[in-house]
């Protein structure tokens, strides 16, 4: 029953989380090619988080750790390489 409750909570809160992610992307990612913004589950899996992939640690430092009610989870990917 807990999984059903968690799923229903996530489904009900997804529109607000999506709106926060879109606003975050507009504010912090517009016109930048060194980061990508998405929406995912937080590290505990019970709520939404704004997920940001950045190329460098300096780009990560410029981002907040929360945006509205949502944590911002940043992953440093490094610069892309051609293979």
DSSP file (Angstrom, degrees, kcal/mol; ACC not computed):
  #  RESIDUE AA STRUCTURE BP1 BP2  ACC     N-H-->O    O-->H-N    N-H-->O    O-->H-N    TCO  KAPPA ALPHA  PHI   PSI    X-CA   Y-CA   Z-CA
    1    1 A X     >        0   0    0      0, 0.0     4,-2.3     0, 0.0     5,-0.2   0.000 360.0 360.0 360.0 -32.8    0.0    0.0    0.0
    2    2 A X  H  >  +     0   0    0      1,-0.2     4,-2.7     2,-0.2     5,-0.2   0.906 360.0  51.9 -61.8 -42.0    2.9    2.4    0.7
    3    3 A X  H  > S+     0   0    0      1,-0.2     4,-2.5     2,-0.2    -1,-0.2   0.886 109.2  50.3 -62.5 -38.5    4.1    2.1   -2.9
    4    4 A X  H  > S+     0   0    0      2,-0.2     4,-2.5     1,-0.2    -2,-0.2   0.922 111.6  47.8 -65.3 -44.1    0.6    2.9   -4.2
    5    5 A X  H  X S+     0   0    0     -4,-2.3     4,-2.3     2,-0.2    -2,-0.2   0.913 113.1  48.3 -62.4 -43.4    0.4    6.0   -1.9
    6    6 A X  H  X S+     0   0    0     -4,-2.7     4,-2.6     2,-0.2    -2,-0.2   0.917 112.1  49.2 -63.3 -43.7    3.9    7.1   -3.0
    7    7 A X  H  X S+     0   0    0     -4,-2.5     4,-2.7     1,-0.2    -2,-0.2   0.922 111.4  48.7 -62.9 -44.3    3.0    6.7   -6.7
    8    8 A X  H  X S+     0   0    0     -4,-2.5     4,-2.4     2,-0.2    -1,-0.2   0.895 111.5  50.3 -63.4 -40.0   -0.2    8.6   -6.3
    9    9 A X  H  X S+     0   0    0     -4,-2.3     4,-1.9     2,-0.2    -2,-0.2   0.925 112.2  47.1 -62.4 -45.2    1.6   11.4   -4.5
   10   10 A X  H  X S+     0   0    0     -4,-2.6     4,-0.9     1,-0.2    -2,-0.2   0.919 112.7  48.7 -64.4 -43.5    4.2   11.6   -7.2
   11   11 A X  H  < S+     0   0    0     -4,-2.7     3,-0.5     1,-0.2     4,-0.4   0.903 112.6  48.5 -62.6 -41.0    1.6   11.6  -10.0
   12   12 A X  H  < S+     0   0    0     -4,-2.4     4,-0.3     1,-0.2     3,-0.3   0.834 116.2  42.6 -68.5 -32.6   -0.4   14.3   -8.3
   13   13 A X  H  X S+     0   0    0     -4,-1.9     4,-2.1    -5,-0.2    -1,-0.2   0.504  88.2  92.6 -93.6  -3.9    2.7   16.5   -7.7
   14   14 A X  H  X S+     0   0    0     -4,-0.9     4,-3.0    -3,-0.5     5,-0.2   0.887  80.0  55.6 -62.3 -41.7    4.3   16.0  -11.2
   15   15 A X  H  > S+     0   0    0     -4,-0.4     4,-2.1    -3,-0.3    -1,-0.2   0.914 111.4  44.7 -58.6 -41.1    2.7   19.1  -12.9
   16   16 A X  H  > S+     0   0    0     -4,-0.3     4,-2.1     2,-0.2    -1,-0.2   0.902 114.2  49.3 -67.8 -40.2    4.1   21.4  -10.2
   17   17 A X  H  X S+     0   0    0     -4,-2.1     4,-2.4     2,-0.2    -2,-0.2   0.900 110.6  50.5 -65.1 -40.6    7.5   19.8  -10.3
   18   18 A X  H  X S+     0   0    0     -4,-3.0     4,-2.5     2,-0.2    -2,-0.2   0.899 109.5  51.0 -63.4 -41.1    7.5   20.0  -14.1
   19   19 A X  H  X S+     0   0    0     -4,-2.1     4,-2.3    -5,-0.2    -1,-0.2   0.898 110.6  49.0 -64.0 -40.3    6.7   23.7  -13.9
   20   20 A X  H  X S+     0   0    0     -4,-2.1     4,-2.6     2,-0.2    -2,-0.2   0.910 111.0  50.0 -65.0 -42.0    9.5   24.3  -11.4
   21   21 A X  H  X S+     0   0    0     -4,-2.4     4,-2.6     2,-0.2    -2,-0.2   0.921 111.3  48.8 -61.9 -43.7   11.9   22.4  -13.7
   22   22 A X  H  X S+     0   0    0     -4,-2.5     4,-2.2     2,-0.2    -2,-0.2   0.902 112.5  47.7 -63.6 -41.6   10.9   24.5  -16.7
   23   23 A X  H  X S+     0   0    0     -4,-2.3     4,-2.1     2,-0.2    -2,-0.2   0.898 111.8  50.7 -66.0 -40.1   11.3   27.7  -14.7
   24   24 A X  H  X>S+     0   0    0     -4,-2.6     4,-3.1     2,-0.2     5,-0.5   0.936 110.1  49.6 -60.6 -47.0   14.7   26.6  -13.5
   25   25 A X  I  X>S+     0   0    0     -4,-2.6     4,-2.0     1,-0.2     5,-1.0   0.900 110.7  50.1 -60.5 -41.4   15.8   25.7  -17.0
   26   26 A X  I  <5S+     0   0    0     -4,-2.2     4,-0.3     3,-0.2    -1,-0.2   0.897 117.2  40.2 -63.5 -40.6   14.6   29.2  -18.3
   27   27 A X  I  <5S+     0   0    0     -4,-2.1    -2,-0.2    -5,-0.1    -1,-0.2   0.902 132.0  19.0 -76.6 -42.3   16.5   31.0  -15.5
   28   28 A X  I  <5S+     0   0    0     -4,-3.1    -3,-0.2    -5,-0.2    -2,-0.2   0.684 128.9  36.1-107.2 -21.1   19.7   29.0  -15.4
   29   29 A X  I ><<S+     0   0    0     -4,-2.0     3,-2.4    -5,-0.5    -3,-0.2   0.581  73.6 124.0-114.5 -11.6   20.1   27.0  -18.6
   30   30 A X  T 3 <S+     0   0    0     -5,-1.0     3,-0.1    -4,-0.3    -4,-0.1  -0.297  89.9   2.5 -57.4 125.9   18.7   29.3  -21.4
   31   31 A X  T 3  S+     0   0    0      1,-0.2     2,-0.4    -2,-0.0    -1,-0.3   0.524 103.8 119.7  77.7   6.7   21.4   29.7  -24.0
   32   32 A X    <   -     0   0    0     -3,-2.4     3,-0.2     1,-0.1    -1,-0.2  -0.875  40.3-175.2-108.0 135.8   23.9   27.5  -22.3
   33   33 A X  S    S+     0   0    0     -2,-0.4    -1,-0.1     1,-0.1    -3,-0.0   0.431  75.6  74.2-103.1  -1.0   25.3   24.4  -24.0
   34   34 A X  S    S+     0   0    0     -5,-0.1    21,-1.7    45,-0.0     2,-0.3   0.351  97.5  42.6 -96.9   7.1   27.3   23.2  -21.0
   35   35 A X  E     -A   54   0A   0     -3,-0.2     2,-0.4    19,-0.2    19,-0.2  -0.998  58.4-158.4-150.3 155.0   24.4   22.0  -18.9
   36   36 A X  E     -A   53   0A   0     17,-2.3    17,-2.7    -2,-0.3     2,-0.4  -0.983  12.9-149.5-131.6 142.5   21.1   20.0  -19.3
   37   37 A X  E     +A   52   0A   0     -2,-0.4     2,-0.3    15,-0.2    15,-0.2  -0.927  23.8 157.2-118.2 135.5   18.1   20.2  -17.0
   38   38 A X  E     -A   51   0A   0     13,-3.1    13,-2.5    -2,-0.4     2,-0.5  -0.846  36.9-112.0-142.3 179.6   15.7   17.4  -16.3
   39   39 A X  E     +A   50   0A   0     -2,-0.3     2,-0.3    11,-0.2    11,-0.2  -0.978  45.2 144.3-120.4 129.9   13.2   16.1  -13.7
   40   40 A X  E     -A   49   0A   0      9,-2.6     9,-2.9    -2,-0.5     2,-0.2  -0.850  50.3 -72.7-148.1-176.2   13.8   13.0  -11.7
   41   41 A X  E     -A   48   0A   0     -2,-0.3     7,-0.2     7,-0.2     0, 0.0  -0.590  51.1-110.4 -83.6 148.6   13.3   11.5   -8.3
   42   42 A X    >   -     0   0    0      5,-3.1     3,-1.2    -2,-0.2    -1,-0.1  -0.094  44.0 -86.3 -68.2 177.7   15.3   12.7   -5.4
   43   43 A X  T 3  S+     0   0    0      1,-0.3    -1,-0.1     2,-0.1    -2,-0.1   0.722 130.5  47.7 -64.6 -20.7   18.0   10.5   -3.8
   44   44 A X  T 3  S-     0   0    0      3,-0.1    -1,-0.3     0, 0.0    -2,-0.0   0.596 105.4-128.9 -93.3 -11.8   15.4    8.8   -1.5
   45   45 A X  S <  S+     0   0    0     -3,-1.2    -2,-0.1     2,-0.2     3,-0.1   0.624  81.5 101.8  79.7  13.3   12.9    8.2   -4.3
   46   46 A X  S    S+     0   0    0      1,-0.1     2,-0.3     2,-0.1    -3,-0.1   0.438  82.0  20.4-112.0   1.0   10.0    9.8   -2.5
   47   47 A X  S    S-     0   0    0     -5,-0.1    -5,-3.1   -37,-0.0    -2,-0.2  -0.965  85.1 -84.4-157.2 170.6    9.8   13.2   -4.2
   48   48 A X  E     -A   41   0A   0     -2,-0.3    23,-0.6    -7,-0.2     2,-0.3  -0.423  36.0-172.5 -80.9 154.8   10.8   15.1   -7.3
   49   49 A X  E     -Ab  40  71A   0     -9,-2.9    -9,-2.6    21,-0.2     2,-0.6  -0.991  29.5-118.1-142.6 146.6   14.1   16.8   -7.8
   50   50 A X  E     -Ab  39  72A   0     21,-2.4    23,-2.9    -2,-0.3     2,-0.5  -0.783  35.3-154.6 -80.7 121.8   15.5   19.1  -10.5
   51   51 A X  E     -Ab  38  73A   0    -13,-2.5   -13,-3.1    -2,-0.6     2,-0.5  -0.876  11.5-171.6-105.1 129.1   18.4   17.1  -12.1
   52   52 A X  E     -Ab  37  74A   0     21,-2.8    23,-2.8    -2,-0.5     2,-0.6  -0.979  11.6-159.2-125.4 128.2   21.2   19.1  -13.8
   53   53 A X  E     +Ab  36  75A   0    -17,-2.7   -17,-2.3    -2,-0.5     2,-0.3  -0.928  20.8 180.0-103.0 123.6   24.0   17.6  -15.8
   54   54 A X  E     -Ab  35  76A   0     21,-2.6    23,-3.7    -2,-0.6    24,-0.7  -0.872  30.8-140.8-123.8 156.8   27.0   20.0  -16.1
   55   55 A X  S    S+     0   0    0    -21,-1.7     2,-0.3    -2,-0.3    23,-0.3   0.804  81.9  30.9 -84.9 -30.5   30.3   19.7  -17.8
   56   56 A X  S  > S-     0   0    0    -22,-0.3     4,-1.5    22,-0.1     3,-0.2  -0.905  71.8-122.2-132.8 154.7   32.5   21.4  -15.1
   57   57 A X  H  > S+     0   0    0     -2,-0.3     4,-2.0     1,-0.2     5,-0.1   0.859 113.1  58.4 -60.5 -35.0   32.7   21.9  -11.4
   58   58 A X  H  > S+     0   0    0      1,-0.2     4,-0.8     2,-0.2    -1,-0.2   0.874 104.4  50.4 -65.6 -35.1   32.7   25.7  -11.9
   59   59 A X  H  4 S+     0   0    0     -3,-0.2     3,-0.4     1,-0.2    -1,-0.2   0.868 109.2  52.6 -67.1 -35.5   29.3   25.4  -13.7
   60   60 A X  H >< S+     0   0    0     -4,-1.5     3,-1.6     1,-0.2    -2,-0.2   0.876 102.4  58.2 -67.2 -37.7   28.0   23.4  -10.8
   61   61 A X  H 3< S+     0   0    0     -4,-2.0    -1,-0.2     1,-0.3    -2,-0.2   0.764  97.9  61.5 -64.4 -25.3   29.0   26.0   -8.2
   62   62 A X  T 3< S+     0   0    0     -4,-0.8     2,-0.3    -3,-0.4    -1,-0.3   0.506  91.3  86.4 -79.9  -3.3   26.9   28.6  -10.0
   63   63 A X  S <  S-     0   0    0     -3,-1.6     2,-0.1    -4,-0.2    11,-0.1  -0.725  79.0-117.9-102.3 147.2   23.7   26.6   -9.4
   64   64 A X        -     0   0    0     -2,-0.3     3,-0.1     1,-0.1    -1,-0.1  -0.350  14.4-132.1 -74.3 161.6   21.4   26.7   -6.3
   65   65 A X  S    S+     0   0    0      1,-0.1     7,-2.8     6,-0.1     2,-0.3   0.604  91.7  28.9 -89.6 -11.5   20.9   23.6   -4.2
   66   66 A X  E     -C   71   0A   0      5,-0.3     2,-0.4   -17,-0.0     5,-0.2  -0.983  59.6-164.6-140.9 152.0   17.1   24.1   -4.1
   67   67 A X  E >   -C   70   0A   0      3,-3.0     3,-1.8    -2,-0.3     2,-0.3  -0.909  70.0 -47.2-137.3 109.9   14.7   25.7   -6.5
   68   68 A X  T 3  S-     0   0    0     -2,-0.4     0, 0.0     1,-0.3     0, 0.0  -0.514 124.2 -20.1  63.3-129.1   11.3   26.4   -4.9
   69   69 A X  T 3  S+     0   0    0     -2,-0.3     2,-0.4    -3,-0.1    -1,-0.3   0.377 122.8  87.7 -88.8   3.9   10.2   23.3   -3.1
   70   70 A X  E <  S- C   0  67A   0     -3,-1.8    -3,-3.0   -53,-0.0   -21,-0.2  -0.853  73.5-125.2-115.2 137.5   12.6   21.0   -5.0
   71   71 A X  E     -bC  49  66A   0    -23,-0.6   -21,-2.4    -2,-0.4     2,-0.6  -0.445  22.0-133.5 -70.3 151.1   16.2   20.0   -4.4
   72   72 A X  E     -b   50   0A   0     -7,-2.8     2,-0.6   -23,-0.2   -21,-0.2  -0.943  18.1-163.1-107.2 117.1   18.6   20.5   -7.3
   73   73 A X  E     -b   51   0A   0    -23,-2.9   -21,-2.8    -2,-0.6     2,-0.4  -0.902   8.2-163.0-105.5 117.1   20.8   17.5   -7.8
   74   74 A X  E     -b   52   0A   0     -2,-0.6     2,-0.5   -23,-0.2   -21,-0.2  -0.824   8.4-170.1-106.2 134.5   23.8   18.3   -9.9
   75   75 A X  E     -b   53   0A   0    -23,-2.8   -21,-2.6    -2,-0.4     2,-0.6  -0.991  17.3-141.1-123.0 127.3   26.0   15.7  -11.7
   76   76 A X  E     +b   54   0A   0     -2,-0.5   -21,-0.2   -23,-0.2   -19,-0.1  -0.784  23.3 174.6 -89.2 119.8   29.3   16.7  -13.2
   77   77 A X        -     0   0    0    -23,-3.7   -22,-0.2    -2,-0.6    -1,-0.1   0.663  33.4-129.3 -99.3 -20.1   29.7   14.8  -16.5
   78   78 A X        -     0   0    0    -24,-0.7     2,-0.2   -23,-0.3    -1,-0.2  -0.140  45.8 -48.8  84.1 168.5   32.9   16.3  -17.9
   79   79 A X        -     0   0    0    -24,-0.2   -45,-0.0     1,-0.1   -25,-0.0  -0.524  65.6-104.7 -77.9 141.7   33.2   17.6  -21.4
   80   80 A X        -     0   0    0     -2,-0.2     2,-0.4     1,-0.0    -1,-0.1  -0.322  35.2-155.1 -65.1 147.2   32.0   15.5  -24.2
   81   81 A X        -     0   0    0     -3,-0.1     2,-0.3    -2,-0.0    -1,-0.0  -0.961  14.3-124.0-124.3 142.5   34.6   13.7  -26.3
   82   82 A X              0   0    0     -2,-0.4     0, 0.0     1,-0.1     0, 0.0  -0.646 360.0 360.0 -80.6 139.3   34.4   12.5  -29.9
   83   83 A X              0   0    0     -2,-0.3    -1,-0.1     0, 0.0    -2,-0.0   0.388 360.0 360.0-110.2 360.0   35.1    8.8  -30.3
